[in-house]
Amino acid sequence: RFKKMAYSDKVVDHYSNPRNVGSFDKNDPSVCTGLVGAPECGDVMKLQIKVNEQGIVEDAKFKTYGCGSAIASSSLATEWLKGKTLDEAYNIKNTEIVAELNLPPVKIHCSVLAEDAIKMAIEDYKKKKDVPAEKEVATA
């Protein structure tokens, strides 16, 4: 017998009216990307953040191929990221997303995807900022 899964109103809202869908120009140096996938269900999530000179997330966008819970988790994450420092953003936990969206246990992996995508985007930022200057450094 098929049992209908009950989604919270917040999941339905974010799924029906996802916030911040799209992408930024990948050549923009302030744009950092996290791309993750979930082997359990085939969901793929791309999350991009735009970080200003002070290290604050000015904007966030996502594209997610997946179920309603994955889309809702991505949408919520982009809302939460805006205005946060990178440290604050890095500390967003999947458990907070689960609690906010009231995700059922079988959909917790969707919130893990969102947390992982945030962390990957921040790692991308760190890699970009640690790139050595273009000029050659002479070694003796």
C-alpha positions in Angstrom: 0.0 0.0 0.0 1.2 3.5 -0.9 1.3 5.9 2.1 1.1 9.6 1.3 3.9 11.6 2.8 2.6 14.7 4.6 4.8 17.7 4.0 4.8 20.7 6.3 3.3 24.0 5.0 6.8 25.5 4.9 8.1 22.7 2.6 5.1 23.1 0.3 5.6 26.9 0.3 9.3 26.7 -0.6 8.7 24.0 -3.2 5.8 25.9 -4.8 7.5 29.3 -4.6 11.2 28.6 -4.4 13.3 31.7 -3.4 16.6 32.6 -5.2 16.5 30.1 -8.0 19.2 30.6 -10.7 22.9 31.2 -11.0 25.5 33.9 -10.8 28.2 34.6 -13.4 30.8 31.9 -12.6 33.5 34.3 -13.8 32.6 36.9 -11.1 35.4 36.6 -8.5 33.0 37.2 -5.6 30.9 34.1 -6.6 31.6 30.8 -4.9 29.9 27.5 -5.7 29.1 24.3 -3.9 27.9 21.3 -6.0 26.7 18.2 -4.2 24.7 15.1 -5.0 22.9 12.4 -3.0 23.4 8.8 -4.2 20.3 7.7 -2.2 17.9 9.5 -4.5 19.8 11.1 -7.3 19.2 14.7 -6.0 21.8 17.3 -7.2 22.1 20.7 -5.6 24.2 23.7 -6.8 24.4 26.5 -4.4 26.2 29.8 -5.1 27.0 32.6 -2.7 28.2 36.1 -3.5 30.6 37.3 -0.9 31.6 41.0 -0.4 35.0 42.3 0.6 34.1 42.2 4.3 33.3 38.4 4.0 29.6 38.8 4.2 27.2 36.8 2.0 25.4 39.4 0.0 23.3 37.1 -2.1 22.7 33.4 -2.7 21.2 31.3 -5.5 20.5 27.7 -6.1 19.5 25.2 -8.7 18.4 21.8 -7.4 17.3 18.7 -9.3 15.4 16.7 -6.8 12.3 16.2 -4.6 10.3 18.8 -2.9 12.3 18.5 0.3 15.6 19.1 -1.5 14.2 22.1 -3.3 12.7 23.5 0.0 16.0 22.9 1.8 17.9 24.8 -0.9 15.5 27.6 -0.9 15.5 28.0 2.8 19.3 27.9 2.9 19.6 30.8 0.4 17.3 32.9 2.6 19.3 32.1 5.7 22.7 32.8 4.1 22.0 36.4 3.1 23.7 38.9 5.4 25.7 36.2 7.3 29.4 36.2 7.8 31.2 33.2 6.4 31.7 31.7 9.9 27.9 32.1 10.6 27.1 30.6 7.2 29.5 27.6 7.9 27.7 27.0 11.2 24.3 26.5 9.6 23.4 22.9 10.5 21.2 20.5 8.6 19.3 19.8 11.9 18.2 23.5 11.9 16.9 23.1 8.4 15.1 19.9 9.4 13.5 21.7 12.4 12.4 24.7 10.4 10.9 22.7 7.6 9.7 19.8 9.8 11.2 17.3 7.4 10.3 13.6 8.0 13.2 11.2 8.8 13.3 9.8 5.2 14.0 13.3 3.9 16.8 14.3 6.3 19.4 13.7 3.6 17.9 16.6 1.7 18.9 19.0 4.6 22.4 17.4 4.7 22.8 18.2 1.0 22.0 21.9 1.8 24.6 22.0 4.6 27.2 20.2 2.4 26.6 22.7 -0.4 27.0 25.7 1.9 30.3 24.2 3.2 31.5 23.5 -0.3 30.7 27.0 -1.5 32.7 28.4 1.5 35.6 26.1 0.8 35.5 27.4 -2.8 35.7 31.0 -1.4 38.7 30.1 0.7 40.4 28.5 -2.3 39.8 31.6 -4.4 41.1 33.9 -1.7 44.3 31.8 -1.2 45.2 31.9 -4.8 48.8 33.4 -5.0 49.3 36.7 -6.7 49.9 36.7 -10.4 53.5 38.0 -10.2 56.3 35.5 -9.9 58.2 35.4 -6.6 62.0 34.9 -7.2 63.5 32.1 -5.1 67.2 32.1 -4.2 
